[in-house]
């Protein structure tokens, strides 16, 4: 299992004060020492956290492969291809969202996405698609010749939180999942089974499978027990935990979960 650590929220802290610290670039040494395999960043259209200078510096200086999440905006794709990160993951993006709310709908702008995949490949960069774990999305990813997909695990993470934490008692309760414990348990079990089934289907058609969004130390076990998922990208929970134990230790705590993948 490979671990990519998303360091966007280090830049979020910096932008909260609009000064020059914390510096996202400093995180890379701690993550490498902890055993992370990849640095993930998201260059959003509104540059709300990571900006163009960050991306250029991180790609140039990181000894770890850099995965850049991006919308399908042509100017951003052109800029990223000129920098040649290890990989570019195409994601949906809405200005008003707090975080990425779902996977990229490959049924919309299919031809445009297919052309972008080829542009990324021509720049000798690995393309990836951030999609919901649905069979139709997998078939479209294969059709447009993208070798890698990353499953959006937000639904799974939200169900887990509503069942296993006090989220339902807070102002951030997820209304869609304000259900009985038995109903939540049933939906969560179904979601785990779906992730496992879609991961097997993706591997069967030759796709590399990653997963990410909302994953943390508490909810990892069911995900890492799915053998076909070969990479996780985790950001918010690691950066949040780092406030208390430091970035290196927060990352190590995630990697320690990989040693005992069996889920009961």
LUMROLO-320516 format. One record per residue (C-alpha): residue in three letters; y, z, x negated. Coordinates in steps of 0.02 Angstrom, whole numbers, padded with zeros to 5 digits, always signed. Layout:
LUMROLO-320516
AlaYZX ...
//
This chain:
LUMROLO-320516
Unk+00000+00000+00000 Unk+00170-00052-00068 Unk+00327+00047-00028 Unk+00498-00032-00012 Unk+00642+00092+00004 Unk+00794+00037+00103 Unk+00951+00107+00021 Unk+01078+00047+00150 Unk+01122+00223+00204 Unk+01179+00272+00032 Unk+01314+00142+00058 Unk+01342+00212+00234 Unk+01388+00379+00156 Unk+01505+00292+00036 Unk+01591+00195+00173 Unk+01614+00353+00277 Unk+01745+00408+00150 Unk+01793+00232+00089 Unk+01780+00281-00093 Unk+01663+00233-00234 Unk+01524+00361-00214 Unk+01382+00378-00188 Unk+01340+00219-00283 Unk+01185+00131-00212 Unk+01141+00060-00382 Unk+01110+00235-00450 Unk+00965+00257-00328 Unk+00854+00129-00412 Unk+00806+00235-00564 Unk+00754+00380-00452 Unk+00653+00265-00340 Unk+00566+00183-00487 Unk+00522+00353-00561 Unk+00452+00407-00392 Unk+00336+00255-00387 Unk+00424+00143-00260 Unk+00378-00041-00272 Unk+00531-00125-00198 Unk+00714-00103-00156 Unk+00767-00160+00017 Unk+00947-00188+00072 Unk+01028-00269+00224 Unk+01182-00377+00203 Unk+01252-00369+00378 Unk+01379-00493+00445 Unk+01507-00353+00468 Unk+01470-00278+00294 Unk+01463-00105+00374 Unk+01372-00030+00224 Unk+01300-00143+00088 Unk+01426-00275+00036 Unk+01424-00433-00070 Unk+01463-00341-00231 Unk+01321-00217-00199 Unk+01197-00357-00171 Unk+01245-00449-00330 Unk+01238-00291-00437 Unk+01073-00231-00366 Unk+00986-00398-00386 Unk+01050-00417-00564 Unk+01011-00240-00622 Unk+00857-00184-00525 Unk+00694-00183-00622 Unk+00606-00172-00453 Unk+00593-00325-00339 Unk+00737-00335-00216 Unk+00709-00380-00033 Unk+00868-00427+00061 Unk+00870-00421+00250 Unk+00984-00553+00324 Unk+01035-00635+00486 Unk+01014-00823+00499 Unk+01200-00854+00467 Unk+01209-01007+00351 Unk+01345-00935+00238 Unk+01247-00775+00206 Unk+01087-00872+00171 Unk+01180-00985+00050 Unk+01255-00835-00040 Unk+01089-00744-00053 Unk+00997-00898-00116 Unk+01125-00914-00255 Unk+01081-00736-00311 Unk+00892-00763-00301 Unk+00822-00596-00244 Unk+00634-00577-00243 Unk+00627-00599-00054 Unk+00736-00628+00099 Unk+00684-00556+00266 Unk+00762-00638+00417 Unk+00810-00511+00550 Unk+00902-00515+00717 Unk+01076-00445+00713 Unk+01203-00390+00843 Unk+01373-00322+00793 Unk+01370-00182+00921 Unk+01197-00112+00877 Unk+01177+00047+00777 Unk+01019-00014+00693 Unk+00905-00166+00713 Unk+00837-00147+00889 Unk+00692-00267+00887 Unk+00608-00412+00801 Unk+00674-00588+00779 Unk+00634-00696+00930 Unk+00557-00851+00851 Unk+00558-00943+01017 Unk+00748-00955+01002 Unk+00821-01070+00868 Unk+00646-01107+00804 Unk+00699-01266+00714 Unk+00847-01179+00631 Unk+00737-01036+00572 Unk+00608-01160+00506 Unk+00743-01249+00404 Unk+00804-01084+00333 Unk+00627-01039+00281 Unk+00618-01202+00183 Unk+00790-01172+00103 Unk+00732-00999+00046 Unk+00571-01071-00025 Unk+00665-01208-00117 Unk+00767-01072-00203 Unk+00601-00997-00264 Unk+00623-00844-00153 Unk+00488-00768-00042 Unk+00536-00782+00143 Unk+00486-00654+00273 Unk+00513-00633+00460 Unk+00549-00466+00545 Unk+00458-00483+00711 Unk+00387-00381+00853 Unk+00197-00362+00843 Unk+00155-00499+00968 Unk+00026-00637+00950 Unk+00149-00773+01002 Unk+00270-00722+00862 Unk+00129-00728+00734 Unk+00079-00903+00786 Unk+00259-00963+00775 Unk+00279-00884+00603 Unk+00125-00979+00546 Unk+00190-01138+00628 Unk+00355-01133+00533 Unk+00261-01097+00371 Unk+00325-00923+00334 Unk+00196-00832+00224 Unk+00249-00654+00266 Unk+00293-00553+00421 Unk+00357-00376+00442 Unk+00317-00288+00605 Unk+00458-00196+00691 Unk+00384-00023+00721 Unk+00529+00046+00822 Unk+00432+00062+00985 Unk+00293+00157+00898 Unk+00418+00272+00809 Unk+00514+00308+00969 Unk+00357+00350+01066 Unk+00300+00465+00925 Unk+00468+00555+00923 Unk+00471+00581+01110 Unk+00293+00651+01108 Unk+00294+00752+00948 Unk+00474+00813+00925 Unk+00616+00892+01023 Unk+00708+00726+01042 Unk+00685+00728+01232 Unk+00786+00889+01238 Unk+00935+00818+01145 Unk+01078+00701+01189 Unk+00984+00563+01094 Unk+00835+00566+01212 Unk+00765+00391+01240 Unk+00776+00362+01427 Unk+00644+00227+01429 Unk+00518+00354+01366 Unk+00566+00508+01468 Unk+00388+00520+01532 Unk+00251+00650+01545 Unk+00158+00698+01387 Unk+00001+00612+01450 Unk+00096+00451+01485 Unk+00175+00456+01312 Unk+00007+00488+01231 Unk-00068+00339+01322 Unk+00074+00223+01272 Unk+00070+00283+01092 Unk-00117+00253+01080 Unk-00094+00078+01151 Unk+00045+00041+01027 Unk-00062+00094+00879 Unk-00205-00015+00941 Unk-00086-00162+00963 Unk-00015-00143+00787 Unk-00191-00140+00716 Unk-00246-00291+00818 Unk-00091-00392+00771 Unk-00110-00347+00588 Unk-00289-00411+00591 Unk-00234-00569+00679 Unk-00095-00597+00552 Unk-00214-00578+00407 Unk-00341-00694+00490 Unk-00212-00834+00494 Unk-00161-00804+00314 Unk-00003-00701+00332 Unk+00049-00555+00221 Unk+00086-00406+00334 Unk+00222-00275+00310 Unk+00293-00148+00432 Unk+00450-00046+00451 Unk+00579+00039+00561 Unk+00582+00222+00610 Unk+00438+00269+00494 Unk+00436+00441+00415 Unk+00321+00570+00336 Unk+00265+00634+00506 Unk+00216+00470+00589 Unk+00145+00373+00441 Unk-00041+00413+00454 Unk-00085+00294+00597 Unk+00010+00153+00513 Unk-00061+00172+00338 Unk-00236+00182+00411 Unk-00218-00001+00462 Unk-00291-00086+00309 Unk-00211-00255+00345 Unk-00035-00184+00328 Unk+00002-00201+00143 Unk+00184-00148+00132 Unk+00302-00025+00216 Unk+00491-00027+00211 Unk+00568+00144+00245 Unk+00750+00192+00233 Unk+00834+00316+00349 Unk+00702+00452+00341 Unk+00696+00448+00150 Unk+00885+00453+00129 Unk+00898+00592+00259 Unk+00763+00696+00174 Unk+00848+00666+00006 Unk+00997+00770+00064 Unk+00884+00923+00051 Unk+00756+00884-00085 Unk+00830+00741-00185 Unk+00794+00555-00178 Unk+00650+00553-00301 Unk+00557+00694-00214 Unk+00589+00621-00041 Unk+00510+00458-00099 Unk+00364+00547-00180 Unk+00328+00637-00017 Unk+00305+00469+00069 Unk+00195+00399-00070 Unk+00086+00556-00063 Unk+00040+00508+00115 Unk-00041+00348+00048 Unk-00176+00449-00041 Unk-00256+00506+00121 Unk-00243+00358+00238 Unk-00378+00404+00364 Unk-00309+00441+00536 Unk-00399+00560+00654 
//
